[in-house]
């Protein structure tokens, strides 16, 4: 996968959970997870590259918190348009 994308699961019209898929080789699998707080869990592959971020509490996570995690991983920040499904 070459581009990241956000997948959101809704229940009764409200976001229940979300996952930000990060660019990765097609065969990459989760080898380790790290709970970084505020309802965010980073998934890493065997080479310790971040391959995704679980958003377990989308109603309380802010775009600023997610961007802080992306900054710490050296990845591009999420734009408002990408965040829109969770902000609705």
N, CA, C and O atoms as a Maestro MAE file, in Angstrom:
{
 s_m_m2io_version
 :::
 2.0.0
}

f_m_ct {
 s_m_title
 :::
 protein
 m_atom[352] {
  # First column is atom index #
  i_m_mmod_type
  r_m_x_coord
  r_m_y_coord
  r_m_z_coord
  i_m_residue_number
  s_m_chain_name
  s_m_pdb_residue_name
  s_m_pdb_atom_name
  i_m_atomic_number
  :::
  1 25 0.857 -1.170 0.000 1 A "UNK " " N  " 7
  2 3 0.000 0.000 0.000 1 A "UNK " " CA " 6
  3 2 0.902 1.232 0.000 1 A "UNK " " C  " 6
  4 15 1.829 1.342 0.803 1 A "UNK " " O  " 8
  5 25 0.617 2.138 -0.901 2 A "UNK " " N  " 7
  6 3 1.483 3.305 -1.045 2 A "UNK " " CA " 6
  7 2 0.944 4.544 -0.348 2 A "UNK " " C  " 6
  8 15 1.719 5.430 0.014 2 A "UNK " " O  " 8
  9 25 -0.362 4.625 -0.153 3 A "UNK " " N  " 7
  10 3 -0.942 5.798 0.498 3 A "UNK " " CA " 6
  11 2 -1.678 5.381 1.766 3 A "UNK " " C  " 6
  12 15 -2.223 4.281 1.859 3 A "UNK " " O  " 8
  13 25 -1.680 6.280 2.729 4 A "UNK " " N  " 7
  14 3 -2.417 5.976 3.956 4 A "UNK " " CA " 6
  15 2 -3.900 6.273 3.729 4 A "UNK " " C  " 6
  16 15 -4.278 7.043 2.847 4 A "UNK " " O  " 8
  17 25 -4.720 5.631 4.562 5 A "UNK " " N  " 7
  18 3 -6.146 5.934 4.537 5 A "UNK " " CA " 6
  19 2 -6.753 5.601 5.892 5 A "UNK " " C  " 6
  20 15 -6.237 4.774 6.644 5 A "UNK " " O  " 8
  21 25 -7.853 6.261 6.176 6 A "UNK " " N  " 7
  22 3 -8.548 6.105 7.449 6 A "UNK " " CA " 6
  23 2 -9.806 5.283 7.231 6 A "UNK " " C  " 6
  24 15 -10.629 5.609 6.375 6 A "UNK " " O  " 8
  25 25 -9.955 4.207 8.014 7 A "UNK " " N  " 7
  26 3 -11.147 3.377 7.967 7 A "UNK " " CA " 6
  27 2 -11.898 3.579 9.285 7 A "UNK " " C  " 6
  28 15 -11.318 3.429 10.360 7 A "UNK " " O  " 8
  29 25 -13.176 3.917 9.202 8 A "UNK " " N  " 7
  30 3 -13.965 4.201 10.395 8 A "UNK " " CA " 6
  31 2 -15.139 3.234 10.470 8 A "UNK " " C  " 6
  32 15 -15.820 3.000 9.472 8 A "UNK " " O  " 8
  33 25 -15.376 2.672 11.656 9 A "UNK " " N  " 7
  34 3 -16.526 1.821 11.916 9 A "UNK " " CA " 6
  35 2 -17.537 2.632 12.714 9 A "UNK " " C  " 6
  36 15 -17.211 3.202 13.755 9 A "UNK " " O  " 8
  37 25 -18.774 2.677 12.211 10 A "UNK " " N  " 7
  38 3 -19.828 3.452 12.861 10 A "UNK " " CA " 6
  39 2 -20.862 2.531 13.491 10 A "UNK " " C  " 6
  40 15 -21.115 1.433 12.994 10 A "UNK " " O  " 8
  41 25 -21.456 2.983 14.583 11 A "UNK " " N  " 7
  42 3 -22.594 2.300 15.203 11 A "UNK " " CA " 6
  43 2 -23.612 3.366 15.562 11 A "UNK " " C  " 6
  44 15 -23.310 4.320 16.280 11 A "UNK " " O  " 8
  45 25 -24.816 3.192 15.056 12 A "UNK " " N  " 7
  46 3 -25.901 4.149 15.287 12 A "UNK " " CA " 6
  47 2 -25.478 5.564 14.892 12 A "UNK " " C  " 6
  48 15 -25.813 6.536 15.569 12 A "UNK " " O  " 8
  49 25 -24.734 5.662 13.781 13 A "UNK " " N  " 7
  50 3 -24.339 6.957 13.246 13 A "UNK " " CA " 6
  51 2 -23.166 7.630 13.931 13 A "UNK " " C  " 6
  52 15 -22.795 8.746 13.567 13 A "UNK " " O  " 8
  53 25 -22.577 6.969 14.919 14 A "UNK " " N  " 7
  54 3 -21.434 7.553 15.634 14 A "UNK " " CA " 6
  55 2 -20.215 6.673 15.450 14 A "UNK " " C  " 6
  56 15 -20.339 5.450 15.400 14 A "UNK " " O  " 8
  57 25 -19.015 7.285 15.349 15 A "UNK " " N  " 7
  58 3 -17.807 6.476 15.178 15 A "UNK " " CA " 6
  59 2 -17.542 5.606 16.408 15 A "UNK " " C  " 6
  60 15 -17.513 6.095 17.537 15 A "UNK " " O  " 8
  61 25 -17.353 4.323 16.168 16 A "UNK " " N  " 7
  62 3 -17.103 3.368 17.242 16 A "UNK " " CA " 6
  63 2 -15.601 3.079 17.374 16 A "UNK " " C  " 6
  64 15 -15.076 2.953 18.480 16 A "UNK " " O  " 8
  65 25 -14.934 2.979 16.240 17 A "UNK " " N  " 7
  66 3 -13.486 2.707 16.195 17 A "UNK " " CA " 6
  67 2 -12.970 3.152 14.840 17 A "UNK " " C  " 6
  68 15 -13.741 3.340 13.899 17 A "UNK " " O  " 8
  69 25 -11.665 3.317 14.750 18 A "UNK " " N  " 7
  70 3 -11.061 3.706 13.473 18 A "UNK " " CA " 6
  71 2 -9.649 3.149 13.406 18 A "UNK " " C  " 6
  72 15 -9.045 2.811 14.424 18 A "UNK " " O  " 8
  73 25 -9.136 3.063 12.181 19 A "UNK " " N  " 7
  74 3 -7.777 2.580 11.962 19 A "UNK " " CA " 6
  75 2 -7.168 3.406 10.851 19 A "UNK " " C  " 6
  76 15 -7.733 3.515 9.763 19 A "UNK " " O  " 8
  77 25 -6.012 3.989 11.128 20 A "UNK " " N  " 7
  78 3 -5.275 4.742 10.126 20 A "UNK " " CA " 6
  79 2 -4.216 3.809 9.549 20 A "UNK " " C  " 6
  80 15 -3.210 3.515 10.195 20 A "UNK " " O  " 8
  81 25 -4.459 3.351 8.325 21 A "UNK " " N  " 7
  82 3 -3.504 2.496 7.630 21 A "UNK " " CA " 6
  83 2 -2.380 3.369 7.108 21 A "UNK " " C  " 6
  84 15 -2.632 4.370 6.438 21 A "UNK " " O  " 8
  85 25 -1.145 3.003 7.407 22 A "UNK " " N  " 7
  86 3 0.022 3.752 6.961 22 A "UNK " " CA " 6
  87 2 0.663 3.032 5.779 22 A "UNK " " C  " 6
  88 15 0.509 1.818 5.640 22 A "UNK " " O  " 8
  89 25 1.386 3.770 4.919 23 A "UNK " " N  " 7
  90 3 2.057 3.118 3.793 23 A "UNK " " CA " 6
  91 2 2.971 2.001 4.292 23 A "UNK " " C  " 6
  92 15 3.698 2.163 5.272 23 A "UNK " " O  " 8
  93 25 2.920 0.860 3.595 24 A "UNK " " N  " 7
  94 3 3.692 -0.310 4.013 24 A "UNK " " CA " 6
  95 2 3.821 -1.287 2.858 24 A "UNK " " C  " 6
  96 15 3.073 -1.207 1.884 24 A "UNK " " O  " 8
  97 25 4.764 -2.204 2.966 25 A "UNK " " N  " 7
  98 3 4.841 -3.269 1.962 25 A "UNK " " CA " 6
  99 2 3.574 -4.127 2.032 25 A "UNK " " C  " 6
  100 15 2.966 -4.255 3.095 25 A "UNK " " O  " 8
  101 25 3.189 -4.700 0.924 26 A "UNK " " N  " 7
  102 3 1.933 -5.464 0.874 26 A "UNK " " CA " 6
  103 2 1.916 -6.669 1.808 26 A "UNK " " C  " 6
  104 15 0.843 -7.088 2.243 26 A "UNK " " O  " 8
  105 25 3.063 -7.228 2.124 27 A "UNK " " N  " 7
  106 3 3.127 -8.413 2.989 27 A "UNK " " CA " 6
  107 2 3.337 -8.086 4.474 27 A "UNK " " C  " 6
  108 15 3.447 -9.002 5.289 27 A "UNK " " O  " 8
  109 25 3.393 -6.813 4.834 28 A "UNK " " N  " 7
  110 3 3.665 -6.421 6.230 28 A "UNK " " CA " 6
  111 2 2.552 -6.899 7.159 28 A "UNK " " C  " 6
  112 15 1.366 -6.809 6.842 28 A "UNK " " O  " 8
  113 25 2.969 -7.406 8.303 29 A "UNK " " N  " 7
  114 3 2.028 -7.861 9.331 29 A "UNK " " CA " 6
  115 2 2.432 -7.266 10.671 29 A "UNK " " C  " 6
  116 15 3.598 -6.939 10.893 29 A "UNK " " O  " 8
  117 25 1.467 -7.130 11.548 30 A "UNK " " N  " 7
  118 3 1.729 -6.574 12.875 30 A "UNK " " CA " 6
  119 2 2.560 -7.555 13.692 30 A "UNK " " C  " 6
  120 15 2.200 -8.723 13.839 30 A "UNK " " O  " 8
  121 25 3.677 -7.064 14.219 31 A "UNK " " N  " 7
  122 3 4.541 -7.883 15.074 31 A "UNK " " CA " 6
  123 2 4.522 -7.385 16.516 31 A "UNK " " C  " 6
  124 15 4.798 -8.137 17.451 31 A "UNK " " O  " 8
  125 25 4.190 -6.101 16.680 32 A "UNK " " N  " 7
  126 3 4.198 -5.505 18.017 32 A "UNK " " CA " 6
  127 2 3.258 -4.309 18.022 32 A "UNK " " C  " 6
  128 15 3.090 -3.633 17.007 32 A "UNK " " O  " 8
  129 25 2.647 -4.056 19.178 33 A "UNK " " N  " 7
  130 3 1.808 -2.876 19.345 33 A "UNK " " CA " 6
  131 2 2.320 -2.053 20.513 33 A "UNK " " C  " 6
  132 15 2.945 -2.578 21.434 33 A "UNK " " O  " 8
  133 25 2.047 -0.753 20.463 34 A "UNK " " N  " 7
  134 3 2.433 0.144 21.556 34 A "UNK " " CA " 6
  135 2 1.264 1.069 21.857 34 A "UNK " " C  " 6
  136 15 0.823 1.831 20.996 34 A "UNK " " O  " 8
  137 25 0.768 0.994 23.083 35 A "UNK " " N  " 7
  138 3 -0.293 1.890 23.531 35 A "UNK " " CA " 6
  139 2 0.346 3.237 23.847 35 A "UNK " " C  " 6
  140 15 1.140 3.350 24.781 35 A "UNK " " O  " 8
  141 25 -0.002 4.254 23.069 36 A "UNK " " N  " 7
  142 3 0.596 5.575 23.271 36 A "UNK " " CA " 6
  143 2 -0.355 6.513 24.027 36 A "UNK " " C  " 6
  144 15 -0.103 7.714 24.119 36 A "UNK " " O  " 8
  145 25 -1.428 5.966 24.557 37 A "UNK " " N  " 7
  146 3 -2.364 6.739 25.365 37 A "UNK " " CA " 6
  147 2 -3.437 7.432 24.558 37 A "UNK " " C  " 6
  148 15 -3.381 7.480 23.330 37 A "UNK " " O  " 8
  149 25 -4.415 7.967 25.263 38 A "UNK " " N  " 7
  150 3 -5.528 8.709 24.669 38 A "UNK " " CA " 6
  151 2 -6.297 7.910 23.627 38 A "UNK " " C  " 6
  152 15 -6.844 8.490 22.689 38 A "UNK " " O  " 8
  153 25 -6.350 6.587 23.775 39 A "UNK " " N  " 7
  154 3 -7.096 5.766 22.832 39 A "UNK " " CA " 6
  155 2 -6.380 5.519 21.523 39 A "UNK " " C  " 6
  156 15 -7.023 5.218 20.517 39 A "UNK " " O  " 8
  157 25 -5.061 5.638 21.512 40 A "UNK " " N  " 7
  158 3 -4.269 5.411 20.304 40 A "UNK " " CA " 6
  159 2 -3.272 4.272 20.532 40 A "UNK " " C  " 6
  160 15 -2.549 4.251 21.528 40 A "UNK " " O  " 8
  161 25 -3.249 3.333 19.596 41 A "UNK " " N  " 7
  162 3 -2.337 2.196 19.654 41 A "UNK " " CA " 6
  163 2 -1.630 2.105 18.308 41 A "UNK " " C  " 6
  164 15 -2.277 2.046 17.263 41 A "UNK " " O  " 8
  165 25 -0.295 2.095 18.337 42 A "UNK " " N  " 7
  166 3 0.491 2.019 17.109 42 A "UNK " " CA " 6
  167 2 0.893 0.572 16.849 42 A "UNK " " C  " 6
  168 15 1.385 -0.115 17.743 42 A "UNK " " O  " 8
  169 25 0.680 0.121 15.626 43 A "UNK " " N  " 7
  170 3 1.088 -1.216 15.203 43 A "UNK " " CA " 6
  171 2 2.398 -1.119 14.427 43 A "UNK " " C  " 6
  172 15 2.559 -0.263 13.557 43 A "UNK " " O  " 8
  173 25 3.330 -2.010 14.756 44 A "UNK " " N  " 7
  174 3 4.638 -2.057 14.104 44 A "UNK " " CA " 6
  175 2 4.841 -3.417 13.446 44 A "UNK " " C  " 6
  176 15 4.322 -4.426 13.924 44 A "UNK " " O  " 8
  177 25 5.602 -3.443 12.339 45 A "UNK " " N  " 7
  178 3 5.955 -4.710 11.704 45 A "UNK " " CA " 6
  179 2 7.259 -5.238 12.308 45 A "UNK " " C  " 6
  180 15 7.785 -4.653 13.255 45 A "UNK " " O  " 8
  181 25 7.774 -6.324 11.770 46 A "UNK " " N  " 7
  182 3 8.982 -6.948 12.338 46 A "UNK " " CA " 6
  183 2 10.215 -6.054 12.235 46 A "UNK " " C  " 6
  184 15 11.160 -6.218 13.006 46 A "UNK " " O  " 8
  185 25 10.219 -5.118 11.299 47 A "UNK " " N  " 7
  186 3 11.365 -4.209 11.166 47 A "UNK " " CA " 6
  187 2 11.181 -2.939 11.993 47 A "UNK " " C  " 6
  188 15 11.949 -1.985 11.866 47 A "UNK " " O  " 8
  189 25 10.141 -2.940 12.851 48 A "UNK " " N  " 7
  190 3 9.835 -1.810 13.740 48 A "UNK " " CA " 6
  191 2 9.324 -0.574 13.000 48 A "UNK " " C  " 6
  192 15 9.359 0.531 13.542 48 A "UNK " " O  " 8
  193 25 8.853 -0.755 11.771 49 A "UNK " " N  " 7
  194 3 8.223 0.348 11.038 49 A "UNK " " CA " 6
  195 2 6.753 0.408 11.431 49 A "UNK " " C  " 6
  196 15 6.086 -0.624 11.506 49 A "UNK " " O  " 8
  197 25 6.246 1.613 11.683 50 A "UNK " " N  " 7
  198 3 4.830 1.784 12.001 50 A "UNK " " CA " 6
  199 2 4.010 1.488 10.755 50 A "UNK " " C  " 6
  200 15 4.277 2.031 9.683 50 A "UNK " " O  " 8
  201 25 2.999 0.615 10.900 51 A "UNK " " N  " 7
  202 3 2.169 0.265 9.752 51 A "UNK " " CA " 6
  203 2 0.708 0.665 9.940 51 A "UNK " " C  " 6
  204 15 -0.085 0.570 9.002 51 A "UNK " " O  " 8
  205 25 0.347 1.110 11.137 52 A "UNK " " N  " 7
  206 3 -1.024 1.543 11.365 52 A "UNK " " CA " 6
  207 2 -1.222 2.077 12.764 52 A "UNK " " C  " 6
  208 15 -0.435 1.813 13.673 52 A "UNK " " O  " 8
  209 25 -2.301 2.840 12.917 53 A "UNK " " N  " 7
  210 3 -2.645 3.386 14.232 53 A "UNK " " CA " 6
  211 2 -4.115 3.094 14.507 53 A "UNK " " C  " 6
  212 15 -5.001 3.543 13.781 53 A "UNK " " O  " 8
  213 25 -4.352 2.330 15.572 54 A "UNK " " N  " 7
  214 3 -5.711 2.047 16.006 54 A "UNK " " CA " 6
  215 2 -6.223 3.237 16.821 54 A "UNK " " C  " 6
  216 15 -5.522 3.753 17.691 54 A "UNK " " O  " 8
  217 25 -7.436 3.656 16.532 55 A "UNK " " N  " 7
  218 3 -8.082 4.731 17.290 55 A "UNK " " CA " 6
  219 2 -9.258 4.071 18.000 55 A "UNK " " C  " 6
  220 15 -10.336 3.906 17.429 55 A "UNK " " O  " 8
  221 25 -9.026 3.696 19.261 56 A "UNK " " N  " 7
  222 3 -10.012 2.905 19.996 56 A "UNK " " CA " 6
  223 2 -11.106 3.747 20.633 56 A "UNK " " C  " 6
  224 15 -12.152 3.222 21.017 56 A "UNK " " O  " 8
  225 25 -10.876 5.033 20.745 57 A "UNK " " N  " 7
  226 3 -11.870 5.929 21.357 57 A "UNK " " CA " 6
  227 2 -12.020 7.178 20.481 57 A "UNK " " C  " 6
  228 15 -11.620 8.269 20.889 57 A "UNK " " O  " 8
  229 25 -12.593 7.027 19.278 58 A "UNK " " N  " 7
  230 3 -12.638 8.154 18.345 58 A "UNK " " CA " 6
  231 2 -13.424 9.361 18.847 58 A "UNK " " C  " 6
  232 15 -13.243 10.467 18.339 58 A "UNK " " O  " 8
  233 25 -14.279 9.168 19.822 59 A "UNK " " N  " 7
  234 3 -15.048 10.312 20.335 59 A "UNK " " CA " 6
  235 2 -14.217 11.221 21.229 59 A "UNK " " C  " 6
  236 15 -14.597 12.368 21.469 59 A "UNK " " O  " 8
  237 25 -13.067 10.715 21.733 60 A "UNK " " N  " 7
  238 3 -12.249 11.562 22.607 60 A "UNK " " CA " 6
  239 2 -10.888 11.924 22.012 60 A "UNK " " C  " 6
  240 15 -10.230 12.853 22.482 60 A "UNK " " O  " 8
  241 25 -10.466 11.191 20.977 61 A "UNK " " N  " 7
  242 3 -9.176 11.481 20.345 61 A "UNK " " CA " 6
  243 2 -9.316 12.731 19.478 61 A "UNK " " C  " 6
  244 15 -10.300 12.896 18.757 61 A "UNK " " O  " 8
  245 25 -8.327 13.594 19.561 62 A "UNK " " N  " 7
  246 3 -8.334 14.806 18.733 62 A "UNK " " CA " 6
  247 2 -7.322 14.664 17.603 62 A "UNK " " C  " 6
  248 15 -6.411 13.838 17.657 62 A "UNK " " O  " 8
  249 25 -7.505 15.486 16.591 63 A "UNK " " N  " 7
  250 3 -6.555 15.499 15.482 63 A "UNK " " CA " 6
  251 2 -5.169 15.907 15.986 63 A "UNK " " C  " 6
  252 15 -4.156 15.438 15.467 63 A "UNK " " O  " 8
  253 25 -5.124 16.764 16.977 64 A "UNK " " N  " 7
  254 3 -3.843 17.182 17.556 64 A "UNK " " CA " 6
  255 2 -3.118 16.023 18.215 64 A "UNK " " C  " 6
  256 15 -1.901 15.899 18.083 64 A "UNK " " O  " 8
  257 25 -3.853 15.166 18.927 65 A "UNK " " N  " 7
  258 3 -3.235 14.007 19.574 65 A "UNK " " CA " 6
  259 2 -2.704 13.024 18.536 65 A "UNK " " C  " 6
  260 15 -1.604 12.490 18.681 65 A "UNK " " O  " 8
  261 25 -3.490 12.790 17.491 66 A "UNK " " N  " 7
  262 3 -3.044 11.890 16.434 66 A "UNK " " CA " 6
  263 2 -1.820 12.462 15.727 66 A "UNK " " C  " 6
  264 15 -0.867 11.735 15.448 66 A "UNK " " O  " 8
  265 25 -1.843 13.748 15.439 67 A "UNK " " N  " 7
  266 3 -0.698 14.371 14.779 67 A "UNK " " CA " 6
  267 2 0.554 14.350 15.646 67 A "UNK " " C  " 6
  268 15 1.664 14.258 15.124 67 A "UNK " " O  " 8
  269 25 0.392 14.434 16.954 68 A "UNK " " N  " 7
  270 3 1.545 14.343 17.853 68 A "UNK " " CA " 6
  271 2 2.192 12.958 17.740 68 A "UNK " " C  " 6
  272 15 3.417 12.840 17.752 68 A "UNK " " O  " 8
  273 25 1.373 11.921 17.631 69 A "UNK " " N  " 7
  274 3 1.907 10.564 17.463 69 A "UNK " " CA " 6
  275 2 2.603 10.448 16.110 69 A "UNK " " C  " 6
  276 15 3.702 9.901 16.021 69 A "UNK " " O  " 8
  277 25 1.971 10.958 15.063 70 A "UNK " " N  " 7
  278 3 2.582 10.916 13.735 70 A "UNK " " CA " 6
  279 2 3.910 11.675 13.728 70 A "UNK " " C  " 6
  280 15 4.883 11.220 13.128 70 A "UNK " " O  " 8
  281 25 3.947 12.835 14.399 71 A "UNK " " N  " 7
  282 3 5.202 13.600 14.512 71 A "UNK " " CA " 6
  283 2 6.290 12.761 15.170 71 A "UNK " " C  " 6
  284 15 7.429 12.735 14.704 71 A "UNK " " O  " 8
  285 25 5.934 12.070 16.264 72 A "UNK " " N  " 7
  286 3 6.920 11.270 16.993 72 A "UNK " " CA " 6
  287 2 7.445 10.104 16.151 72 A "UNK " " C  " 6
  288 15 8.542 9.600 16.393 72 A "UNK " " O  " 8
  289 25 6.654 9.680 15.163 73 A "UNK " " N  " 7
  290 3 7.065 8.589 14.279 73 A "UNK " " CA " 6
  291 2 7.766 9.108 13.020 73 A "UNK " " C  " 6
  292 15 8.222 8.325 12.187 73 A "UNK " " O  " 8
  293 25 7.845 10.429 12.892 74 A "UNK " " N  " 7
  294 3 8.473 11.016 11.712 74 A "UNK " " CA " 6
  295 2 7.615 10.920 10.465 74 A "UNK " " C  " 6
  296 15 8.135 10.873 9.350 74 A "UNK " " O  " 8
  297 25 6.285 10.889 10.651 75 A "UNK " " N  " 7
  298 3 5.357 10.747 9.532 75 A "UNK " " CA " 6
  299 2 4.573 12.037 9.318 75 A "UNK " " C  " 6
  300 15 4.457 12.868 10.219 75 A "UNK " " O  " 8
  301 25 4.043 12.184 8.118 76 A "UNK " " N  " 7
  302 3 3.256 13.374 7.774 76 A "UNK " " CA " 6
  303 2 1.999 13.456 8.621 76 A "UNK " " C  " 6
  304 15 1.384 12.442 8.952 76 A "UNK " " O  " 8
  305 25 1.629 14.679 8.963 77 A "UNK " " N  " 7
  306 3 0.432 14.922 9.768 77 A "UNK " " CA " 6
  307 2 -0.847 14.654 8.973 77 A "UNK " " C  " 6
  308 15 -0.853 14.713 7.743 77 A "UNK " " O  " 8
  309 25 -1.919 14.361 9.690 78 A "UNK " " N  " 7
  310 3 -3.239 14.185 9.104 78 A "UNK " " CA " 6
  311 2 -3.815 15.574 8.815 78 A "UNK " " C  " 6
  312 15 -3.735 16.475 9.651 78 A "UNK " " O  " 8
  313 25 -4.382 15.730 7.648 79 A "UNK " " N  " 7
  314 3 -5.051 16.983 7.276 79 A "UNK " " CA " 6
  315 2 -6.509 16.932 7.732 79 A "UNK " " C  " 6
  316 15 -7.060 15.857 7.969 79 A "UNK " " O  " 8
  317 25 -7.114 18.092 7.848 80 A "UNK " " N  " 7
  318 3 -8.519 18.180 8.281 80 A "UNK " " CA " 6
  319 2 -9.436 17.325 7.404 80 A "UNK " " C  " 6
  320 15 -10.366 16.696 7.910 80 A "UNK " " O  " 8
  321 25 -9.181 17.299 6.105 81 A "UNK " " N  " 7
  322 3 -10.039 16.539 5.192 81 A "UNK " " CA " 6
  323 2 -9.966 15.032 5.488 81 A "UNK " " C  " 6
  324 15 -10.968 14.332 5.349 81 A "UNK " " O  " 8
  325 25 -8.803 14.532 5.891 82 A "UNK " " N  " 7
  326 3 -8.677 13.128 6.256 82 A "UNK " " CA " 6
  327 2 -9.404 12.827 7.567 82 A "UNK " " C  " 6
  328 15 -9.966 11.746 7.744 82 A "UNK " " O  " 8
  329 25 -9.386 13.796 8.481 83 A "UNK " " N  " 7
  330 3 -9.964 13.654 9.809 83 A "UNK " " CA " 6
  331 2 -11.489 13.825 9.788 83 A "UNK " " C  " 6
  332 15 -12.164 13.428 10.738 83 A "UNK " " O  " 8
  333 25 -12.027 14.399 8.737 84 A "UNK " " N  " 7
  334 3 -13.448 14.764 8.652 84 A "UNK " " CA " 6
  335 2 -14.426 13.667 9.066 84 A "UNK " " C  " 6
  336 15 -15.388 13.972 9.771 84 A "UNK " " O  " 8
  337 25 -14.233 12.394 8.665 85 A "UNK " " N  " 7
  338 3 -15.204 11.365 9.080 85 A "UNK " " CA " 6
  339 2 -15.315 11.213 10.604 85 A "UNK " " C  " 6
  340 15 -16.378 10.858 11.113 85 A "UNK " " O  " 8
  341 25 -14.230 11.479 11.327 86 A "UNK " " N  " 7
  342 3 -14.278 11.370 12.786 86 A "UNK " " CA " 6
  343 2 -14.795 12.644 13.439 86 A "UNK " " C  " 6
  344 15 -15.289 12.608 14.566 86 A "UNK " " O  " 8
  345 25 -14.688 13.748 12.753 87 A "UNK " " N  " 7
  346 3 -15.126 15.025 13.315 87 A "UNK " " CA " 6
  347 2 -16.612 15.267 13.118 87 A "UNK " " C  " 6
  348 15 -17.190 16.157 13.742 87 A "UNK " " O  " 8
  349 25 -17.232 14.473 12.248 88 A "UNK " " N  " 7
  350 3 -18.654 14.685 11.939 88 A "UNK " " CA " 6
  351 2 -19.561 14.341 13.108 88 A "UNK " " C  " 6
  352 15 -20.780 14.467 13.001 88 A "UNK " " O  " 8
  :::
 }
 m_bond[351] {
  # First column is bond index #
  i_m_from
  i_m_to
  i_m_order
  :::
  1 1 2 1
  2 2 3 1
  3 3 4 2
  4 3 5 1
  5 5 6 1
  6 6 7 1
  7 7 8 2
  8 7 9 1
  9 9 10 1
  10 10 11 1
  11 11 12 2
  12 11 13 1
  13 13 14 1
  14 14 15 1
  15 15 16 2
  16 15 17 1
  17 17 18 1
  18 18 19 1
  19 19 20 2
  20 19 21 1
  21 21 22 1
  22 22 23 1
  23 23 24 2
  24 23 25 1
  25 25 26 1
  26 26 27 1
  27 27 28 2
  28 27 29 1
  29 29 30 1
  30 30 31 1
  31 31 32 2
  32 31 33 1
  33 33 34 1
  34 34 35 1
  35 35 36 2
  36 35 37 1
  37 37 38 1
  38 38 39 1
  39 39 40 2
  40 39 41 1
  41 41 42 1
  42 42 43 1
  43 43 44 2
  44 43 45 1
  45 45 46 1
  46 46 47 1
  47 47 48 2
  48 47 49 1
  49 49 50 1
  50 50 51 1
  51 51 52 2
  52 51 53 1
  53 53 54 1
  54 54 55 1
  55 55 56 2
  56 55 57 1
  57 57 58 1
  58 58 59 1
  59 59 60 2
  60 59 61 1
  61 61 62 1
  62 62 63 1
  63 63 64 2
  64 63 65 1
  65 65 66 1
  66 66 67 1
  67 67 68 2
  68 67 69 1
  69 69 70 1
  70 70 71 1
  71 71 72 2
  72 71 73 1
  73 73 74 1
  74 74 75 1
  75 75 76 2
  76 75 77 1
  77 77 78 1
  78 78 79 1
  79 79 80 2
  80 79 81 1
  81 81 82 1
  82 82 83 1
  83 83 84 2
  84 83 85 1
  85 85 86 1
  86 86 87 1
  87 87 88 2
  88 87 89 1
  89 89 90 1
  90 90 91 1
  91 91 92 2
  92 91 93 1
  93 93 94 1
  94 94 95 1
  95 95 96 2
  96 95 97 1
  97 97 98 1
  98 98 99 1
  99 99 100 2
  100 99 101 1
  101 101 102 1
  102 102 103 1
  103 103 104 2
  104 103 105 1
  105 105 106 1
  106 106 107 1
  107 107 108 2
  108 107 109 1
  109 109 110 1
  110 110 111 1
  111 111 112 2
  112 111 113 1
  113 113 114 1
  114 114 115 1
  115 115 116 2
  116 115 117 1
  117 117 118 1
  118 118 119 1
  119 119 120 2
  120 119 121 1
  121 121 122 1
  122 122 123 1
  123 123 124 2
  124 123 125 1
  125 125 126 1
  126 126 127 1
  127 127 128 2
  128 127 129 1
  129 129 130 1
  130 130 131 1
  131 131 132 2
  132 131 133 1
  133 133 134 1
  134 134 135 1
  135 135 136 2
  136 135 137 1
  137 137 138 1
  138 138 139 1
  139 139 140 2
  140 139 141 1
  141 141 142 1
  142 142 143 1
  143 143 144 2
  144 143 145 1
  145 145 146 1
  146 146 147 1
  147 147 148 2
  148 147 149 1
  149 149 150 1
  150 150 151 1
  151 151 152 2
  152 151 153 1
  153 153 154 1
  154 154 155 1
  155 155 156 2
  156 155 157 1
  157 157 158 1
  158 158 159 1
  159 159 160 2
  160 159 161 1
  161 161 162 1
  162 162 163 1
  163 163 164 2
  164 163 165 1
  165 165 166 1
  166 166 167 1
  167 167 168 2
  168 167 169 1
  169 169 170 1
  170 170 171 1
  171 171 172 2
  172 171 173 1
  173 173 174 1
  174 174 175 1
  175 175 176 2
  176 175 177 1
  177 177 178 1
  178 178 179 1
  179 179 180 2
  180 179 181 1
  181 181 182 1
  182 182 183 1
  183 183 184 2
  184 183 185 1
  185 185 186 1
  186 186 187 1
  187 187 188 2
  188 187 189 1
  189 189 190 1
  190 190 191 1
  191 191 192 2
  192 191 193 1
  193 193 194 1
  194 194 195 1
  195 195 196 2
  196 195 197 1
  197 197 198 1
  198 198 199 1
  199 199 200 2
  200 199 201 1
  201 201 202 1
  202 202 203 1
  203 203 204 2
  204 203 205 1
  205 205 206 1
  206 206 207 1
  207 207 208 2
  208 207 209 1
  209 209 210 1
  210 210 211 1
  211 211 212 2
  212 211 213 1
  213 213 214 1
  214 214 215 1
  215 215 216 2
  216 215 217 1
  217 217 218 1
  218 218 219 1
  219 219 220 2
  220 219 221 1
  221 221 222 1
  222 222 223 1
  223 223 224 2
  224 223 225 1
  225 225 226 1
  226 226 227 1
  227 227 228 2
  228 227 229 1
  229 229 230 1
  230 230 231 1
  231 231 232 2
  232 231 233 1
  233 233 234 1
  234 234 235 1
  235 235 236 2
  236 235 237 1
  237 237 238 1
  238 238 239 1
  239 239 240 2
  240 239 241 1
  241 241 242 1
  242 242 243 1
  243 243 244 2
  244 243 245 1
  245 245 246 1
  246 246 247 1
  247 247 248 2
  248 247 249 1
  249 249 250 1
  250 250 251 1
  251 251 252 2
  252 251 253 1
  253 253 254 1
  254 254 255 1
  255 255 256 2
  256 255 257 1
  257 257 258 1
  258 258 259 1
  259 259 260 2
  260 259 261 1
  261 261 262 1
  262 262 263 1
  263 263 264 2
  264 263 265 1
  265 265 266 1
  266 266 267 1
  267 267 268 2
  268 267 269 1
  269 269 270 1
  270 270 271 1
  271 271 272 2
  272 271 273 1
  273 273 274 1
  274 274 275 1
  275 275 276 2
  276 275 277 1
  277 277 278 1
  278 278 279 1
  279 279 280 2
  280 279 281 1
  281 281 282 1
  282 282 283 1
  283 283 284 2
  284 283 285 1
  285 285 286 1
  286 286 287 1
  287 287 288 2
  288 287 289 1
  289 289 290 1
  290 290 291 1
  291 291 292 2
  292 291 293 1
  293 293 294 1
  294 294 295 1
  295 295 296 2
  296 295 297 1
  297 297 298 1
  298 298 299 1
  299 299 300 2
  300 299 301 1
  301 301 302 1
  302 302 303 1
  303 303 304 2
  304 303 305 1
  305 305 306 1
  306 306 307 1
  307 307 308 2
  308 307 309 1
  309 309 310 1
  310 310 311 1
  311 311 312 2
  312 311 313 1
  313 313 314 1
  314 314 315 1
  315 315 316 2
  316 315 317 1
  317 317 318 1
  318 318 319 1
  319 319 320 2
  320 319 321 1
  321 321 322 1
  322 322 323 1
  323 323 324 2
  324 323 325 1
  325 325 326 1
  326 326 327 1
  327 327 328 2
  328 327 329 1
  329 329 330 1
  330 330 331 1
  331 331 332 2
  332 331 333 1
  333 333 334 1
  334 334 335 1
  335 335 336 2
  336 335 337 1
  337 337 338 1
  338 338 339 1
  339 339 340 2
  340 339 341 1
  341 341 342 1
  342 342 343 1
  343 343 344 2
  344 343 345 1
  345 345 346 1
  346 346 347 1
  347 347 348 2
  348 347 349 1
  349 349 350 1
  350 350 351 1
  351 351 352 2
  :::
 }
}
